Amino acid sequence: MAGIYIHIPFCKKACHYCNFHFSTQTNNIDGFIEALMIEINLRKDYLKSPIQTIYFGGGTPSLLSFSQLKTITDAIRAQYVVNDFIECTLEANPDDITEEQLQYWKQLGINRLSIGIQSFQNDALKWMNRAHEVEQSHKAIEAAQKAGFENISIDLIYGTPHYSRADLEADLNLIKEYAIPHVSCYALTVEEKTALQSMIQKGQMKNVVSEEQAAHFDIIVDFLNQQGYEHYEISNFAKPGYRSQHNSSYWKGAHYIGLGPSAHSYNGSTRQWNIANNALYAQSLKKGEINFEIESLELSTQFNEYMMISLRCMEGFDLTFIESKFGEAYLQHTNNIIAQFASQKVLSKTSEGYCLSKSAKFLADGIASEFFIVGSSPSL
């Protein structure tokens, strides 16, 4: 399985919490697309397997016109072997979704929408500095469902300082009412160099409370489990058959190419990422060059990434896979850490290895870090 990620680095507004690469200067989208066409051509041989998933992320891909999106999809199909039946996802903001746009997207083969709802509470949206209002969220979901989009995901952000448990429960009930098949739930993180961090440091906003975020997480997990969702990754819940194929391929170690400024690519042995600057990205491509950095992944780094990702997923890690891919020393190291966790009841046995227990899922990243190899190999 191989996938393509296209980063569209433009937004109408800057959300206070966001640290993704984007620009609110949208007057040169056509120039960006010209550069993207060059990159698609230059990197046509990066992936060896047929493409099974395409993902338009950002930024705000729904800002692009029909013709701009068509230029991109036509170029991808011209340069890569794309399977007939693929998952093609477009991230869309509610205020961009209209009946006309939905029909355009369907014509282009987009069959999955990831809608940036974030909350159905207007106060929460204002606090985040989102570009849309709650009424637009309702209209967007209803229009998408009416247009025949069955595979819809929505984003929900929880754990913001003003967001009560009653607000969260109201949002979850609307998800139930709309029968949304996929939900991505993210605890608000105060990232460096964001407007949110600056406002907290200046005392203009309250900081997040981790204990309240953990309580919100428990509410989300219990509610969505009761509604029949699989909690298949720490932040992701899906009705059976509606897991994100694209993101799941990341978590399974599949190869992928990232196109556009700041986009990452992975081919099994190296990871590379494009420069996170729209102007420099375009300038280098006009010269026939790709401005990127690359990292060769040592075995220990691959192991650390495997443990981080697998413990975020419901299946957990596979001890047989660890032995076959990484060797006996890595297996022994893993078993040593498992033994250290035995009294804490944070790991649950599976037929292949271990996954996180329900009570430990909110602490996934911290637990995974305990398995990490420091240095180039395990010290036994």
Secondary structure as UniProt FT lines:
FT   STRAND          2..8
FT   TURN            16..17
FT   TURN            27..28
FT   HELIX           29..42
FT   TURN            43..45
FT   STRAND          51..58
FT   HELIX           61..63
FT   HELIX           66..79
FT   STRAND          82..92
FT   HELIX           94..96
FT   HELIX           99..107
FT   TURN            108..109
FT   STRAND          112..118
FT   HELIX           122..128
FT   HELIX           134..146
FT   TURN            147..148
FT   STRAND          151..158
FT   TURN            161..162
FT   HELIX           165..178
FT   STRAND          182..187
FT   TURN            192..193
FT   HELIX           195..201
FT   TURN            202..203
FT   HELIX           210..226
FT   TURN            227..228
FT   STRAND          230..233
FT   TURN            234..235
FT   STRAND          236..238
FT   TURN            240..241
FT   HELIX           245..251
FT   TURN            252..253
FT   STRAND          255..259
FT   TURN            261..262
FT   STRAND          264..266
FT   STRAND          270..274
FT   HELIX           278..286
FT   TURN            287..288
FT   STRAND          292..296
FT   HELIX           299..312
FT   TURN            314..315
FT   STRAND          317..318
FT   HELIX           319..326
FT   HELIX           328..341
FT   HELIX           342..344
FT   STRAND          347..349
FT   STRAND          353..356
FT   HELIX           358..363
FT   HELIX           364..369
FT   TURN            370..371
//
